[in-house]
């Protein structure tokens, strides 16, 4: 089952707007070792911003403890005029360019070539920077992912996966296969599984109807015994058992302790909880996901993408959509200042070719 073309266009645009607005919501507090759930809640309470229904407010002027990212003034209420540049959006754009340039039969080598041509080295981080360095030094995949790379299971490949879901609506296995081909440039193990899972989750959202249905479908594209799958299933089970959002996250945090705040597995728990307890409501979904902490901008972006596909662009509340002014900043050569609507239209064209 696939959506009709007009509905598909709205859902693809919803995915782009959702990804960008969710990323912007989480960006000022992107540092999970400092911005714990408790600190985020304290910030929101002192700023009188609970429930969270808009971009983050300015930090309370009388409080000195909160350390936001340097670009926070362009990411808070009243300060958003188009999106800030961020790697979570750069990779969606680069993935679009990859598919437009090489089609759905692209190779992992071609992914690396486009990185070198279009993406500045200093705008890459963790596993991507290690892979970029390895490419420059002449290594080929899969060595680019494994040589002197301590971040192989971190979240970088997952944040690159949405484009493969947007261009394969209702086809989660195909989306996951494309995401895997991209991910192995820089990741292994759960890092690759995270990309496959996220791509399938986005693809399934076009036809699944609910976050839970999309999650159930996405389970099927990764090994059931991998730690990512076990962690996501654990969150689903806790939700089914009637535990509250905070208790579910506390349990997942204890069971993934030691992996670090940028690792794919604990972030998959935060993302899954945001989708389940958000219950399909766009605002509630991205707000809970960002309030869950860890890699807040990446999790907010993926949750926003899934929620945006589920509801469509027209149903995304104006407080998220309008401040973006249909513009996106990007470090990808040739794309800075692109219109979000144009990126979505180009994505839609690819999605019709993927049939």
PLY file of the C-alpha trace (Angstrom):
ply
format ascii 1.0
element vertex 355
property float x
property float y
property float z
element edge 354
property int vertex1
property int vertex2
end_header
0.00 0.00 0.00
1.36 3.44 -0.96
-0.14 6.90 -0.54
-1.70 8.69 -3.51
0.57 11.29 -5.13
-0.94 14.42 -3.52
-0.87 12.86 -0.07
2.65 11.62 -0.73
3.84 15.15 -1.54
2.45 16.46 1.75
4.02 13.64 3.71
7.45 14.06 2.11
7.35 17.78 2.85
6.21 16.92 6.37
9.28 14.72 6.76
11.62 17.53 5.75
9.93 20.17 7.91
9.70 17.75 10.80
13.37 16.85 10.58
14.51 20.45 10.43
12.23 21.76 13.18
13.02 18.81 15.48
16.70 19.41 14.91
16.33 23.12 15.71
14.42 22.33 18.89
17.19 20.12 20.22
20.20 22.02 18.91
20.72 24.56 21.75
21.07 21.74 24.30
23.03 19.23 22.21
25.50 17.87 24.74
24.16 14.88 26.54
26.87 14.63 29.17
25.90 18.11 30.41
22.26 18.42 29.35
20.82 15.52 31.29
17.06 15.00 31.44
17.08 16.54 34.91
18.92 19.67 33.75
16.62 20.05 30.75
13.56 19.81 32.99
15.03 22.36 35.39
15.73 24.73 32.52
12.17 24.42 31.20
10.60 24.84 34.64
12.62 27.96 35.44
11.78 29.41 32.02
8.07 28.58 32.56
8.11 26.50 29.36
6.29 23.34 30.45
4.52 21.82 28.66
6.98 22.39 25.83
4.96 23.46 22.79
7.39 25.69 20.87
11.11 26.15 20.29
13.17 26.49 23.45
12.84 29.80 25.28
15.79 32.08 26.05
17.62 30.99 29.21
16.30 32.73 32.31
18.35 35.91 32.74
18.84 35.37 36.46
20.26 31.86 36.12
23.92 31.30 35.26
24.13 27.51 35.32
22.82 26.83 31.81
25.41 26.56 29.05
23.79 26.50 25.62
25.54 25.93 22.32
27.18 29.04 20.81
24.51 29.40 18.09
21.58 29.14 20.50
20.24 32.61 19.74
19.32 31.48 16.20
17.52 28.38 17.54
15.21 29.74 20.26
11.76 31.30 20.19
11.78 34.56 18.33
15.29 33.99 17.02
14.55 31.39 14.35
14.71 32.85 10.83
15.41 29.88 8.63
17.29 26.89 9.96
20.76 26.87 11.46
23.41 24.80 9.72
23.71 21.34 11.23
25.12 18.00 10.16
21.76 16.32 10.78
20.40 18.35 7.87
23.59 18.36 5.79
23.46 14.59 5.43
19.81 14.61 4.34
20.76 17.09 1.63
23.88 15.16 0.68
21.81 11.96 0.47
19.37 13.68 -1.86
22.28 14.79 -4.04
23.69 11.26 -3.96
20.46 9.75 -5.29
20.04 12.46 -7.91
23.62 11.96 -9.09
24.03 8.18 -8.95
20.50 6.82 -8.63
19.36 4.02 -6.35
22.21 1.77 -7.50
24.85 4.03 -5.92
27.92 2.39 -4.39
29.54 3.02 -1.03
32.59 4.32 -2.89
30.38 6.94 -4.54
29.09 8.06 -1.14
32.68 8.71 -0.13
33.45 10.58 -3.35
30.53 12.95 -2.76
31.68 13.61 0.80
35.06 14.69 -0.52
33.52 16.84 -3.26
30.68 18.46 -1.35
31.25 18.33 2.42
33.93 20.28 4.32
36.08 18.08 6.56
35.59 20.31 9.63
31.81 19.94 9.31
32.12 16.20 9.94
32.31 14.65 13.39
33.08 11.37 15.22
32.81 8.36 12.87
32.27 10.52 9.80
35.45 12.47 10.43
37.43 9.25 10.89
36.01 7.87 7.64
36.69 11.15 5.81
40.30 11.10 6.99
40.63 7.51 5.85
39.23 8.41 2.44
41.75 11.22 2.04
44.52 8.79 2.98
43.44 6.44 0.21
41.56 3.76 2.13
38.46 2.14 0.62
35.30 0.83 2.30
34.99 -1.09 4.55
38.40 -0.07 5.91
37.19 3.53 6.01
34.85 2.47 8.81
37.22 0.33 10.81
40.67 1.91 10.69
41.40 4.08 13.75
37.69 4.73 14.28
36.47 4.41 17.87
32.98 5.70 16.98
31.78 2.88 14.73
28.52 2.36 16.63
27.72 6.00 17.28
24.67 7.77 15.89
26.18 9.32 12.74
24.91 6.76 10.23
21.41 6.86 11.73
21.13 10.60 11.11
21.94 10.05 7.42
19.11 7.58 6.85
15.91 9.62 6.45
16.38 10.34 2.75
16.24 6.62 2.00
12.93 6.35 3.82
11.44 9.45 2.16
12.31 8.12 -1.28
10.95 4.63 -0.59
7.52 5.25 0.95
5.93 2.04 2.16
9.06 0.03 1.22
11.04 -0.28 4.47
13.27 -3.15 3.37
14.44 -1.29 0.29
15.01 1.85 2.36
17.05 -0.16 4.87
19.18 -1.74 2.14
20.09 1.71 0.77
20.84 3.02 4.26
23.14 0.08 4.90
25.10 0.80 1.70
25.59 4.38 2.91
26.32 3.49 6.54
29.16 1.01 5.99
31.38 3.85 4.79
31.79 4.93 8.42
30.05 2.48 10.76
29.80 -1.16 11.81
27.47 -3.26 13.98
24.75 -1.34 15.79
25.88 1.82 14.01
24.82 0.27 10.70
21.71 -1.34 12.19
20.65 2.07 13.50
20.73 3.52 10.00
18.76 0.58 8.60
16.20 0.82 11.40
15.72 4.58 11.00
15.32 4.35 7.22
12.75 1.58 7.60
10.95 3.52 10.33
10.59 6.57 8.08
9.53 4.47 5.08
6.97 2.59 7.18
5.50 5.84 8.54
4.03 6.58 5.11
1.61 3.68 5.36
1.70 2.41 8.96
-0.78 4.89 10.41
0.65 4.97 13.95
4.12 5.22 15.51
3.74 1.76 17.05
2.87 0.21 13.69
5.89 1.88 12.08
8.13 0.63 14.90
6.80 -2.91 14.55
7.59 -2.86 10.83
11.08 -1.43 11.35
11.97 -4.30 13.69
11.95 -6.61 10.72
14.97 -5.12 8.92
17.63 -5.64 11.61
18.81 -8.79 13.44
16.46 -9.54 16.31
19.36 -10.41 18.60
21.35 -7.19 18.13
21.52 -4.80 21.05
19.66 -2.08 19.15
16.67 -4.35 18.53
16.66 -5.59 22.12
16.74 -2.02 23.46
13.94 -0.81 21.23
11.81 -3.85 22.10
12.45 -3.18 25.78
11.09 0.36 25.48
8.04 -0.92 23.61
7.44 -3.50 26.35
7.72 -0.92 29.12
5.26 1.31 27.29
2.86 -1.61 26.87
3.14 -2.37 30.58
1.83 1.10 31.39
4.99 2.69 32.74
5.24 6.45 32.41
7.63 8.17 30.02
10.11 9.17 32.75
10.19 5.72 34.32
10.66 4.08 30.93
13.60 6.32 30.10
15.15 5.82 33.54
14.98 2.06 33.06
16.47 2.24 29.57
19.21 4.57 30.83
20.21 2.14 33.54
20.27 -0.77 31.09
22.44 1.07 28.53
24.77 2.75 31.02
28.33 3.20 29.88
27.68 3.42 26.16
27.93 7.22 26.04
25.53 9.93 24.93
26.31 9.70 21.20
26.02 5.92 20.91
23.21 4.62 18.69
21.69 2.26 21.25
20.73 4.62 24.14
19.60 7.23 21.63
17.32 4.67 19.99
15.63 4.25 23.37
15.01 7.99 23.71
13.70 8.17 20.15
11.42 5.16 20.56
9.99 6.54 23.81
9.33 9.91 22.18
7.44 8.27 19.33
5.38 5.98 21.56
4.48 8.46 24.28
3.99 11.21 21.69
1.09 9.14 20.36
1.27 10.59 16.86
0.97 14.22 17.97
3.74 16.17 16.25
4.45 18.68 19.01
4.28 16.16 21.83
6.53 13.75 19.92
9.43 16.11 19.27
9.07 17.77 22.69
9.27 14.47 24.60
12.11 13.25 22.41
14.23 16.34 23.01
13.38 16.37 26.71
14.71 12.80 26.78
18.25 14.14 26.48
21.40 12.54 25.00
21.92 13.61 21.35
18.97 16.00 21.46
19.19 17.56 18.01
19.70 14.24 16.22
16.89 12.53 18.11
14.60 15.52 17.63
15.34 15.48 13.92
14.52 11.80 13.41
11.44 11.95 15.62
10.28 15.03 13.72
10.83 13.27 10.42
8.74 10.25 11.42
6.02 12.40 13.02
6.01 14.75 10.02
5.53 11.86 7.61
2.75 10.43 9.77
0.77 13.67 9.91
1.88 15.52 6.75
3.16 19.07 6.40
-0.27 20.69 6.55
-0.85 19.28 10.04
2.46 20.50 11.49
1.61 23.44 13.78
2.64 26.86 12.52
4.95 27.62 15.45
7.31 24.96 14.11
6.89 25.55 10.40
6.61 29.30 9.90
9.89 30.45 11.56
11.84 28.21 9.16
10.79 30.59 6.37
11.18 27.76 3.84
14.98 28.15 4.00
17.76 25.88 5.16
21.40 26.64 5.88
23.84 23.96 4.81
27.56 23.31 4.59
26.97 21.07 1.56
28.53 22.88 -1.39
25.87 24.41 -3.63
22.94 23.96 -1.24
23.24 26.75 1.33
20.02 28.76 1.38
18.01 26.12 -0.46
14.24 26.17 -0.13
12.82 23.36 1.97
9.89 23.06 -0.41
12.28 22.58 -3.34
14.25 19.89 -1.51
10.96 18.13 -0.77
9.83 18.40 -4.40
13.10 16.87 -5.59
12.71 14.10 -3.00
9.17 13.45 -4.21
10.41 13.08 -7.77
12.89 10.44 -6.63
10.21 8.64 -4.63
8.12 8.22 -7.75
11.14 6.83 -9.62
11.79 4.25 -6.91
8.60 2.34 -7.73
0 1
1 2
2 3
3 4
4 5
5 6
6 7
7 8
8 9
9 10
10 11
11 12
12 13
13 14
14 15
15 16
16 17
17 18
18 19
19 20
20 21
21 22
22 23
23 24
24 25
25 26
26 27
27 28
28 29
29 30
30 31
31 32
32 33
33 34
34 35
35 36
36 37
37 38
38 39
39 40
40 41
41 42
42 43
43 44
44 45
45 46
46 47
47 48
48 49
49 50
50 51
51 52
52 53
53 54
54 55
55 56
56 57
57 58
58 59
59 60
60 61
61 62
62 63
63 64
64 65
65 66
66 67
67 68
68 69
69 70
70 71
71 72
72 73
73 74
74 75
75 76
76 77
77 78
78 79
79 80
80 81
81 82
82 83
83 84
84 85
85 86
86 87
87 88
88 89
89 90
90 91
91 92
92 93
93 94
94 95
95 96
96 97
97 98
98 99
99 100
100 101
101 102
102 103
103 104
104 105
105 106
106 107
107 108
108 109
109 110
110 111
111 112
112 113
113 114
114 115
115 116
116 117
117 118
118 119
119 120
120 121
121 122
122 123
123 124
124 125
125 126
126 127
127 128
128 129
129 130
130 131
131 132
132 133
133 134
134 135
135 136
136 137
137 138
138 139
139 140
140 141
141 142
142 143
143 144
144 145
145 146
146 147
147 148
148 149
149 150
150 151
151 152
152 153
153 154
154 155
155 156
156 157
157 158
158 159
159 160
160 161
161 162
162 163
163 164
164 165
165 166
166 167
167 168
168 169
169 170
170 171
171 172
172 173
173 174
174 175
175 176
176 177
177 178
178 179
179 180
180 181
181 182
182 183
183 184
184 185
185 186
186 187
187 188
188 189
189 190
190 191
191 192
192 193
193 194
194 195
195 196
196 197
197 198
198 199
199 200
200 201
201 202
202 203
203 204
204 205
205 206
206 207
207 208
208 209
209 210
210 211
211 212
212 213
213 214
214 215
215 216
216 217
217 218
218 219
219 220
220 221
221 222
222 223
223 224
224 225
225 226
226 227
227 228
228 229
229 230
230 231
231 232
232 233
233 234
234 235
235 236
236 237
237 238
238 239
239 240
240 241
241 242
242 243
243 244
244 245
245 246
246 247
247 248
248 249
249 250
250 251
251 252
252 253
253 254
254 255
255 256
256 257
257 258
258 259
259 260
260 261
261 262
262 263
263 264
264 265
265 266
266 267
267 268
268 269
269 270
270 271
271 272
272 273
273 274
274 275
275 276
276 277
277 278
278 279
279 280
280 281
281 282
282 283
283 284
284 285
285 286
286 287
287 288
288 289
289 290
290 291
291 292
292 293
293 294
294 295
295 296
296 297
297 298
298 299
299 300
300 301
301 302
302 303
303 304
304 305
305 306
306 307
307 308
308 309
309 310
310 311
311 312
312 313
313 314
314 315
315 316
316 317
317 318
318 319
319 320
320 321
321 322
322 323
323 324
324 325
325 326
326 327
327 328
328 329
329 330
330 331
331 332
332 333
333 334
334 335
335 336
336 337
337 338
338 339
339 340
340 341
341 342
342 343
343 344
344 345
345 346
346 347
347 348
348 349
349 350
350 351
351 352
352 353
353 354
